[in-house]
């Protein structure tokens, strides 16, 4: 990206982080919890910690940039929409980490492992409280829209966008788990999972919300918005899967090799298996799905993948999908504000080149 969009994204991120912290600071008084409850404020504290601990806020930036497609003037409703987007993201992180049995997220303990530390002798309580923490974040993501001071029709449309995004994400999560029971998922299966699990709530929903807040009707442009979001989602998911094996865990905040240990059929794992044969394929097959797989084994699999050209070919494919998304966005120039369209042209390549 050029300097100007990056500076603008940084300002949006900085302002939103302050808004998010303020939201959590006042949330305790807004929840009608029993006076005796200590678990409720503890749950809010864990959600706050996870929500404020890092994150690029690119969904929030997308929201603001989508509004800028229509107008450069201040737009009511963006703060409520931004809170809703990031609370839905928090919900997803809590449940993703539980499903994956992940110990760390954004350089700190996951909500599930934090509860396990709090209740070492009560694993069912730790599990139940983690599920409920994620559920609370989801409910709050809708509540913040329902309580927004907006015209009723706009508020209702925003709630519908977020409800649909959440539903699509849950379906994507189910399909994601189902994918791992498929011996050799093809590219379209992987793309459909990325679309449902990631693109629809991370790209499409923020764009729809931003357009709604700015007074536009996103339904009139739904086909091209969906096409753009799907392509960007594929880029982003490929990059996430690539980072899991070829990334630097000091930058990502997560150990590498998680997908190998869990036996997941991600873009990287599928590409790796299709590129190998003989002893190298056998070596990867033995490690796949082994939770005790050592860092040394993961490092060797990484080296095998690099020698086989998997890392480079995946980078090339990511750039190809990024270019296709850029061309979709370029077609918006006659209709929407040029400097905002430029952001959406640059975003796909950024999603490919990012380091975490």
C-alpha positions as CSV (number, residue, x, y, z in Angstrom):
1,X,0.0,0.0,0.0
2,X,1.0,3.6,-0.4
3,X,1.9,5.8,2.5
4,X,-1.5,7.6,2.6
5,X,-3.8,4.5,3.0
6,X,-1.4,3.1,5.6
7,X,-1.5,6.3,7.6
8,X,-5.2,6.4,7.4
9,X,-5.5,2.8,8.4
10,X,-3.2,3.5,11.4
11,X,-5.4,6.4,12.5
12,X,-8.5,4.3,12.3
13,X,-6.8,1.5,14.2
14,X,-5.6,3.9,17.0
15,X,-9.0,5.5,17.4
16,X,-10.8,2.2,17.5
17,X,-8.5,0.7,20.1
18,X,-9.4,3.6,22.4
19,X,-13.1,3.1,21.6
20,X,-12.9,-0.7,22.3
21,X,-11.2,-0.2,25.6
22,X,-13.8,2.4,26.6
23,X,-16.6,-0.1,25.6
24,X,-15.2,-2.8,27.9
25,X,-14.6,-0.3,30.7
26,X,-18.3,0.4,30.8
27,X,-19.6,-3.0,29.9
28,X,-19.7,-4.3,33.5
29,X,-22.3,-1.8,34.5
30,X,-24.4,-2.6,31.4
31,X,-24.6,-6.3,32.1
32,X,-27.5,-7.3,34.4
33,X,-25.5,-10.0,36.2
34,X,-26.4,-11.2,39.7
35,X,-24.7,-9.2,42.5
36,X,-22.9,-12.3,43.8
37,X,-21.4,-13.3,40.5
38,X,-17.6,-13.1,40.2
39,X,-17.4,-15.3,37.1
40,X,-19.2,-12.7,35.0
41,X,-16.7,-9.8,35.4
42,X,-13.9,-12.4,35.1
43,X,-15.4,-13.5,31.8
44,X,-15.7,-9.9,30.6
45,X,-12.0,-9.3,31.7
46,X,-10.9,-12.3,29.6
47,X,-12.8,-11.0,26.6
48,X,-11.4,-7.6,27.1
49,X,-7.8,-9.0,27.3
50,X,-8.2,-11.0,24.1
51,X,-10.0,-8.2,22.2
52,X,-7.4,-5.5,23.0
53,X,-4.3,-7.7,22.8
54,X,-3.2,-7.0,19.3
55,X,-5.1,-7.5,16.0
56,X,-4.7,-5.3,12.9
57,X,-8.3,-4.1,13.0
58,X,-8.4,-4.5,9.2
59,X,-12.2,-5.2,9.4
60,X,-12.7,-1.9,11.0
61,X,-10.6,-0.2,8.4
62,X,-12.6,-2.0,5.7
63,X,-15.8,-0.6,7.3
64,X,-14.5,3.0,7.2
65,X,-13.1,2.7,3.7
66,X,-16.4,1.2,2.4
67,X,-18.2,4.3,3.8
68,X,-15.6,6.5,2.1
69,X,-16.6,4.9,-1.2
70,X,-19.7,7.0,-0.9
71,X,-18.7,10.1,1.1
72,X,-15.7,11.7,2.7
73,X,-17.9,13.3,5.4
74,X,-18.3,11.8,8.9
75,X,-20.8,9.0,9.0
76,X,-23.0,8.0,11.9
77,X,-23.1,4.4,13.0
78,X,-19.5,3.5,12.1
79,X,-18.5,3.2,15.8
80,X,-21.4,0.8,16.6
81,X,-20.7,-1.2,13.5
82,X,-17.0,-1.4,14.3
83,X,-17.6,-2.7,17.8
84,X,-20.0,-5.3,16.4
85,X,-17.5,-6.5,13.8
86,X,-14.7,-6.8,16.4
87,X,-16.9,-8.5,19.0
88,X,-17.9,-11.0,16.4
89,X,-14.2,-11.5,15.7
90,X,-13.6,-12.0,19.4
91,X,-16.3,-14.7,19.5
92,X,-14.6,-16.4,16.6
93,X,-11.2,-16.4,18.2
94,X,-12.5,-17.8,21.5
95,X,-14.3,-20.7,19.8
96,X,-11.6,-21.3,17.2
97,X,-9.0,-21.7,19.9
98,X,-11.3,-24.1,21.8
99,X,-11.9,-26.2,18.6
100,X,-8.2,-26.2,17.8
101,X,-7.1,-26.7,21.5
102,X,-4.7,-23.7,21.0
103,X,-2.7,-22.5,23.9
104,X,-1.7,-19.1,22.6
105,X,-3.3,-16.3,20.6
106,X,-1.8,-12.9,19.9
107,X,1.2,-13.6,22.1
108,X,-0.8,-14.5,25.2
109,X,-3.0,-17.4,26.5
110,X,-6.2,-18.2,24.8
111,X,-9.4,-17.9,26.7
112,X,-9.7,-21.7,27.0
113,X,-6.3,-22.1,28.4
114,X,-6.8,-19.1,30.8
115,X,-9.9,-20.9,32.1
116,X,-8.0,-24.2,32.4
117,X,-5.4,-22.4,34.6
118,X,-8.2,-21.0,36.7
119,X,-9.9,-24.3,37.1
120,X,-7.3,-27.0,36.9
121,X,-9.4,-29.6,38.7
122,X,-12.6,-28.8,36.8
123,X,-12.1,-29.3,33.1
124,X,-15.8,-29.3,32.3
125,X,-16.2,-25.9,34.0
126,X,-13.3,-24.5,32.0
127,X,-14.8,-25.9,28.8
128,X,-18.3,-24.6,29.6
129,X,-17.1,-21.1,30.6
130,X,-15.0,-20.8,27.3
131,X,-18.1,-21.7,25.2
132,X,-20.2,-19.2,27.2
133,X,-17.5,-16.5,26.8
134,X,-17.6,-16.8,23.1
135,X,-21.4,-16.8,23.1
136,X,-21.4,-13.7,25.2
137,X,-19.2,-11.9,22.6
138,X,-21.5,-12.9,19.9
139,X,-24.6,-11.6,21.7
140,X,-22.8,-8.4,22.5
141,X,-21.9,-7.9,18.8
142,X,-25.6,-7.9,18.0
143,X,-26.7,-5.9,21.0
144,X,-24.3,-3.0,20.3
145,X,-26.1,-2.6,16.9
146,X,-29.6,-2.9,18.4
147,X,-28.7,-0.1,20.9
148,X,-27.1,2.2,18.3
149,X,-28.7,5.6,17.8
150,X,-29.5,5.1,14.1
151,X,-32.7,5.2,12.0
152,X,-34.7,2.0,12.6
153,X,-34.3,0.8,9.0
154,X,-30.5,1.2,9.0
155,X,-30.2,-0.4,12.4
156,X,-32.3,-3.4,11.3
157,X,-30.3,-3.8,8.1
158,X,-27.0,-3.8,10.0
159,X,-28.3,-6.4,12.4
160,X,-29.4,-8.5,9.4
161,X,-25.9,-8.2,7.9
162,X,-24.2,-9.3,11.1
163,X,-26.6,-12.1,11.7
164,X,-26.1,-13.4,8.2
165,X,-22.3,-13.1,8.6
166,X,-22.3,-15.0,11.8
167,X,-24.5,-17.8,10.3
168,X,-22.2,-18.1,7.3
169,X,-19.2,-18.3,9.6
170,X,-20.7,-21.1,11.7
171,X,-21.5,-23.0,8.5
172,X,-17.9,-22.4,7.4
173,X,-16.6,-23.7,10.6
174,X,-18.7,-26.9,10.2
175,X,-17.4,-27.3,6.6
176,X,-13.9,-26.6,7.8
177,X,-14.1,-29.6,10.2
178,X,-15.8,-31.7,7.5
179,X,-13.0,-30.9,5.1
180,X,-10.5,-32.6,7.3
181,X,-12.4,-35.9,6.9
182,X,-12.0,-35.6,3.1
183,X,-9.0,-37.5,1.9
184,X,-8.0,-35.0,-0.8
185,X,-10.1,-31.9,-0.9
186,X,-9.8,-30.0,-4.2
187,X,-9.3,-26.3,-4.7
188,X,-13.0,-25.5,-4.9
189,X,-13.6,-27.2,-1.5
190,X,-10.8,-25.1,0.0
191,X,-12.1,-21.9,-1.6
192,X,-15.7,-22.5,-0.4
193,X,-14.5,-23.1,3.2
194,X,-12.4,-19.9,3.0
195,X,-15.4,-17.9,1.6
196,X,-17.8,-19.1,4.3
197,X,-15.4,-19.2,7.2
198,X,-13.5,-16.0,6.6
199,X,-14.4,-13.8,3.6
200,X,-18.1,-13.3,4.4
201,X,-17.6,-11.9,7.9
202,X,-14.1,-10.4,7.5
203,X,-14.6,-8.6,4.1
204,X,-18.1,-8.7,2.8
205,X,-19.9,-7.8,6.1
206,X,-17.7,-4.8,6.9
207,X,-18.2,-3.5,3.4
208,X,-21.9,-3.9,3.6
209,X,-22.1,-2.2,6.9
210,X,-20.0,0.7,5.8
211,X,-22.1,1.2,2.7
212,X,-25.3,1.0,4.8
213,X,-24.0,3.6,7.3
214,X,-23.1,5.9,4.4
215,X,-26.6,5.7,3.0
216,X,-25.9,3.4,0.1
217,X,-27.7,0.1,-0.8
218,X,-25.2,-2.7,-0.9
219,X,-27.7,-5.1,-2.3
220,X,-27.5,-3.2,-5.6
221,X,-23.9,-4.3,-6.0
222,X,-24.0,-7.6,-4.1
223,X,-22.6,-9.8,-6.9
224,X,-19.4,-7.8,-7.3
225,X,-19.0,-7.3,-3.5
226,X,-19.3,-11.0,-3.0
227,X,-16.8,-11.7,-5.8
228,X,-14.3,-9.3,-4.4
229,X,-14.7,-10.6,-0.8
230,X,-14.3,-14.2,-1.9
231,X,-11.1,-13.5,-3.8
232,X,-9.6,-11.5,-0.9
233,X,-10.8,-14.2,1.6
234,X,-9.0,-16.8,-0.5
235,X,-5.8,-14.7,-0.4
236,X,-6.0,-14.2,3.3
237,X,-6.7,-17.9,4.1
238,X,-3.9,-19.0,1.9
239,X,-1.6,-16.6,3.7
240,X,-2.8,-17.8,7.1
241,X,-2.2,-21.4,6.1
242,X,1.2,-20.5,4.6
243,X,2.2,-18.8,7.8
244,X,1.3,-21.8,9.9
245,X,4.2,-23.7,8.3
246,X,6.5,-21.1,6.6
247,X,5.9,-18.2,9.0
248,X,7.9,-16.8,11.9
249,X,6.2,-17.5,15.2
250,X,7.9,-14.5,16.8
251,X,5.9,-12.4,14.3
252,X,2.6,-14.3,14.2
253,X,2.4,-14.9,18.0
254,X,1.6,-18.6,17.4
255,X,3.8,-21.7,17.2
256,X,4.2,-23.0,13.7
257,X,3.1,-26.5,12.6
258,X,-0.3,-26.5,14.3
259,X,-2.1,-27.6,11.2
260,X,0.3,-30.5,10.7
261,X,-0.2,-31.6,14.3
262,X,-3.9,-31.4,14.0
263,X,-4.0,-33.3,10.7
264,X,-5.8,-30.4,9.0
265,X,-6.2,-30.3,5.2
266,X,-5.4,-26.7,4.7
267,X,-4.1,-25.1,1.5
268,X,-0.5,-25.7,2.6
269,X,-1.0,-29.3,3.7
270,X,-2.9,-30.2,0.6
271,X,-0.2,-28.6,-1.6
272,X,2.5,-30.3,0.3
273,X,1.1,-33.7,0.0
274,X,0.4,-33.4,-3.7
275,X,4.0,-32.2,-4.3
276,X,5.7,-35.1,-2.5
277,X,6.3,-38.8,-3.0
278,X,8.5,-41.5,-1.6
279,X,10.3,-41.1,1.7
280,X,9.5,-37.4,2.0
281,X,5.7,-38.1,1.6
282,X,5.9,-40.9,4.1
283,X,7.7,-38.5,6.6
284,X,4.9,-35.9,6.3
285,X,2.2,-38.6,6.5
286,X,3.6,-39.9,9.8
287,X,3.7,-36.4,11.3
288,X,0.2,-35.4,10.0
289,X,-2.3,-35.6,12.9
290,X,0.4,-36.4,15.5
291,X,-0.1,-33.9,18.4
292,X,3.3,-34.9,19.8
293,X,5.1,-33.8,16.6
294,X,8.3,-32.1,17.7
295,X,9.5,-28.6,16.5
296,X,12.4,-30.4,14.8
297,X,10.0,-32.4,12.8
298,X,8.0,-29.3,11.8
299,X,11.3,-27.6,10.8
300,X,12.2,-30.6,8.6
301,X,8.7,-30.5,7.0
302,X,9.2,-26.8,6.4
303,X,12.5,-27.5,4.7
304,X,10.9,-30.3,2.6
305,X,8.2,-27.9,1.5
306,X,10.7,-25.2,0.6
307,X,12.8,-27.6,-1.4
308,X,9.7,-28.9,-3.3
309,X,8.8,-25.3,-4.2
310,X,5.5,-25.4,-2.3
311,X,6.2,-22.1,-0.5
312,X,7.0,-20.3,-3.7
313,X,4.1,-21.7,-5.7
314,X,1.7,-20.8,-3.0
315,X,3.0,-17.2,-3.0
316,X,2.5,-17.1,-6.7
317,X,-1.0,-18.3,-6.4
318,X,-1.8,-15.8,-3.7
319,X,-0.6,-13.0,-5.9
320,X,-2.7,-14.3,-8.8
321,X,-5.9,-14.2,-6.7
322,X,-4.9,-10.8,-5.3
323,X,-4.6,-9.5,-8.9
324,X,-8.1,-10.8,-9.7
325,X,-9.5,-9.1,-6.7
326,X,-7.7,-5.8,-7.7
327,X,-9.3,-5.9,-11.1
328,X,-12.8,-6.3,-9.6
329,X,-12.2,-3.3,-7.4
330,X,-10.8,-1.3,-10.3
331,X,-14.2,-1.6,-12.0
332,X,-15.8,0.5,-9.2
333,X,-14.0,3.7,-10.3
334,X,-16.8,5.1,-12.4
335,X,-19.3,4.7,-9.6
336,X,-17.5,5.4,-6.3
337,X,-14.9,7.9,-5.0
338,X,-11.5,7.2,-6.6
339,X,-9.3,7.5,-3.5
340,X,-11.4,5.0,-1.6
341,X,-11.5,2.6,-4.5
342,X,-7.7,2.8,-4.6
343,X,-7.6,1.4,-1.1
344,X,-9.7,-1.7,-2.2
345,X,-7.4,-2.1,-5.2
346,X,-4.3,-2.2,-2.9
347,X,-5.8,-4.3,-0.1
348,X,-5.6,-7.8,-1.8
349,X,-1.8,-7.4,-2.4
350,X,-1.3,-6.3,1.2
351,X,-3.2,-9.4,2.4
352,X,-0.6,-11.5,0.5
353,X,2.5,-9.6,1.6
354,X,1.7,-9.2,5.3
355,X,4.0,-11.0,7.7
356,X,1.4,-11.9,10.4
